[in-house]
Structures are given as structure tokens and as C-alpha cells.
Amino acid sequence: MIVWIDGELLPLERARVSPLDHGLTVGDGVFETLRTYRGVPFAWRRHLERLRASAAALGLDVPDGDELRLAADAVLRANRLGDARVRITVTGGPAPPGSSRAPGAGPTTIVVAAPLAPGAPTADVVIAPWTRNEHGALAGLKTISYAANVRALAYAQARGAQEAIFANTAGNLCEATGSNVFLVLDGVLVTPPPSAGCLQGVTRALLLELCDGTCEERDVPIGALATADEAFLSSTTREVQPIAHVDGVALPAAPGPVATRLAAAFAQLVARDLDP
Ligand SMILES: Cc1ncc(COP(=O)(O)O)c(C=O)c1O
């Protein structure tokens, strides 16, 4: 595997991050996961904007967008990847032990890519026994502080499921460990609003645009998921993935008609525009 780190393309074995990097020691950093279609990173502009927004919220510098794009293209070429996931990570850089950043320390920037296997047609989910804090300093930001997601995903996998869904502190539906959630209630498509504490997923935003005002962004109690007519996950790697079971109980349809329609509309979007 060839990776890009702070301006250099290197074999993975030779790439080095300082043991004092603030990303490593305290999870101080942000990231993006993109996927390629036909060898081209999809929705580059939106991912770059979100990376900048997450970094700005943490007070981190991000390298120039053109430099990052050249890095992503170089990594894809060097690894001869077609369908791939690309990950860009930007951390606070080397710092003394402790929570303060080193004054003037530049960010550490890493770009890696790996083959992407086709996603499963449906996912089973469980409700996580932990909440997302919609009032927290990191709410809605794509930071590398993902240990809570790692723990919740392991909780789901230990129960034979592929995703865990978080409620927020108000008991409302928030998001999954690596995806947003949509559900159909009494025939109406609904997804939690950003104020629920969810990440504003790029896929979520594109689906909302494809719905053209017919999807409601509103709070729903976490219990609504198990009573939905249908529900699905959205993310860069899952695209539109119908939810088959919630805590072991089957939803009426997976895929339901709304997921089927939106998955087709999303595929058409990808076919006509790689940077919508
Ligand atoms: C916590 C979380 N929510 C939602 C998403 C979906 O975002 P996107 O559609 O931009 O991939 C992700 C993606 O990784 C995520 O990590």
C-alpha cells in the first residue's frame, strides 16, 4: 500500500507519525471518507467543505484543497485502485503530552485509499445503550474521536447486527456509528435534523436534495425506528442501505418503496455527475 503523508508518497511500511502526534494521543483531528466511482472521488467539493468546516470548528489548519486532490489522485494511481474508499485525516500535529497543542505546530495530513467491496443489500441494526451528546463540543463534526463509535459497532456486531443506532440525550433518534438514518412514518419520509447531533452526511444532503422537499427533517423518538413502515441508512460507503431488522424485529419491508426509489435516483445522480 502506498500512502501520502505531509506531502510525500511512501510505502506504508516507511510512513511515520510521531508518537506525540495529538491525533494519536488525544484524538485531536478531523477526517473525511470519500469513495470513488469510475476511479474518480465522488462529491469531492462537498467532502472538502465539510473537512474545512470540521477543522475550523477545532481550530485546525487544513492543507490547500488542490494539494489534497493531487494527493488523493496520486494515492489512487499508485495503488492502482478502481472502486475504492479514500480517507483524508488531518490532526493537530506533534505536541507535548497533555491536551494543549504545540504553538505553531503544523497539522499532520494523511491520505490513504483501499479497495471497496460492494455493500450488503440490507443491514440489521441494534439500538446502542449509549447516547450521543447533541450539546457536546464535537456534535456534528467529523472528528477522529471515534472510540464511542468503535465500541457501539462492536456491540452491534456481537449481536449479529451491522450498525448501532444512537439516541441523543433527549431520547430522540440521532444517527448510526457511521451512517445517517431515514425512516418512513405513516407514509412520510423523515430524518433527524442537525440539531439532533448527527453528522450532516454528504449522502444525507444529496438524498434530501433528490427528495425535493418531501423528506421532513424533524426529531422523532428513538422508539419510532422499530415501528417504521421502512427505514434505511445512508453513507458514502453504504449509499442507501435498507434496514431489515431493528433489535431482531423485522421491519415490514427491506427494501421498501421509498428506499428503492431513492437508491435508483442516487445511482442516476452518480451516473450523470461525480461532483454534485
Ligand atoms: C457518524 C457518521 N454519521 C453519518 C455518516 C454519513 O456521512 P456521509 O454520507 O458523508 O458518508 C458518517 C460517515 O462516515 C458517520 O461517520
The ligand as an ORCA input file, in Angstrom:
! r2SCAN-3c Opt
* xyz 0 1
  C     -21.163      9.273     12.438
  C     -21.474      9.342     10.990
  N     -22.693      9.754     10.604
  C     -23.031      9.823      9.298
  C     -22.135      9.466      8.303
  C     -22.530      9.539      6.854
  O     -21.859     10.597      6.194
  P     -21.505     10.553      4.641
  O     -22.791     10.393      3.917
  O     -20.889     11.879      4.400
  O     -20.590      9.427      4.415
  C     -20.849      9.044      8.665
  C     -19.876      8.664      7.619
  O     -18.843      8.147      7.861
  C     -20.516      8.990     10.035
  O     -19.288      8.589     10.425
*
